[in-house]
Every structure is written in structure tokens, then in C-alpha cells.
Amino acid sequence: MVLAGKDALLVGYFSAEQKRYTVLMDELAAAVETLGARVVGRSVQRRGVSDGGVRTMDRPYSSRTLVSGGKVREIASACERTGAEAVVFLNPLTDHQREVLSETFGCSVISAVDLPA
């Protein structure tokens, strides 16, 4: 997918143990901007903050969307509000997740691993 000239929303899914998540999101923003896109927003889902989350933080919230249903709605709203033409996840996504999320957000969804090196 070509990002040049597109408005992009960035998404990261992190365990609570990941203290550098803002640095990782900044690095993703720099990579996306280097490809010619404009970052119009960021969304972060952290897992493992609560006791229940700690036991399950190595698993996605959802096999269909990676992030929780509430986060999906939040990202969809941000896409609509900002006019984002692409959503770039820091995390790897399955083909099925990309398909479900693209349909839900109404724009292209890719993972950082899909970005050119």
C-alpha cells in the first residue's frame, strides 16, 4: 500500500510491562511520515494494567481485531473525525484482522511489518 499523500492514524497494542510504548509510537510516526503520509492521530491499547489483564497480556483482546471492541469503536470514530485514509498498526496483523478492521474503519489497514524497509 502506498502511504504517500494519505492521512494515517497509528495504533499500538502493548503490555503494561512495555514502558517505552511512546517511543515506539514515535518511531512508527517517523517511519510513516518518511513514506509521505501525514499522521492525524494515535491510539494506544495497553493490557496487563489490572490483575486480570496481567494473566492474559500475552494474548490479543480479540482474534478478529487484536484490540478490544471499545478500542475498535474509538479508532473507527477517530477515522471518521479525522478523515484518515489508512490505519497503521505497530503490531503484526493477520490477513483476517486486516480485512475485518478495514471493513470496520472504512479505510486501508496495514501493519508496520508491511512498510517498506
N, C-alpha and C positions, 0 to 999 in steps of 0.2 A: 504494500500500500504506500502510495506517495503522500507524505505529510506536508510538503511544501505548499504554503499559502493557506493551510487549513487551521481552524481554531480547534485546539485539543484540550481535553480535560484529562488530568492524570489521576490514577487510582493506585493505592498501595495497600496491601494486606500484610500486617505484621504481628508477630507475637509480642507480648508485653516485655519479653526479655530483650527485644531489639531496641536499644536505646538510641541508635543512630538513624532512626527512620526519617527524620527531617533531612539529614544529609543525603540519604539515598533518594529521597523525593527531589531534592535539589539537583542531584546528578541526572535523574531522569528528565527533569525540566530542561537542563542544559543540552542533553542529547536530542530531545525533541525540537528544541529551538535551533540547534545546529542544522537540523534537517529542514528548516524553513517554516516550521509551524509556530503558531502563537499559543502559548499556554493561557487558557482562560479560566482555569480553576483546578483545584486539587481536592481529593477526597481520600481520607485515610481510615482504615478499619483496623483497630488493634484488638487482639484477642489474648486472653490469659490474664486480664487485669483482675477479674474476680476469681474466687476459689474454683468455681465450676469451669471457668474458662481455662485455668491453668492445666487441668487434666486433659483438655481436648485441644490445646492450642497448636498441635502439630497437624490438625485436620482442618479442611476448609469448613466454613459455616454451611456451605451448600455445594454439592457436587455439580449442580446445574449452573451456579453463578459465582462460585468461590466465596463471595461476600454474603452477608445476611440480607434477608428480604428488605429490611428497613434501609440498609445502605444502598441497595439497588434502587429503591424508590427515591432516595436522596440524590443519587447520581443522575437518575432519569430527570428529575426536576432541575438539576443543575445544567444538564444538556439542553433542556428546553429554554431555560432562563438565559443561558449564555450563547445559544446557537452553535454549540460545539458540533463539529463535523466528524470528530474522531475521539475515541476514548482509548487511552493508552494505559494498560495495567503494568505495573512494575513486575508483577508476578507472572509466571508462565500460566497459560490458559489452555484447556483442551479445545479441540475443534467445536465440540458441543457447547461449551461455555461461551465461546466467541459467538456462535450462532444465536444462542438464547439472549445474550447480552446485546448483540447488535439489533435484534428484533425489538427488544425492550427499550433500548435507548434511541432507536431510530437513526443510528449512525454507525459507522465502522468501528469495530473494537479490535484492538491488537494488543500484543504483549511486548514488553521491552525486548524479549528474545527475538522478535520479528523485525526489529530495527536493524538497518544495515550497520555493520561494524565500523 
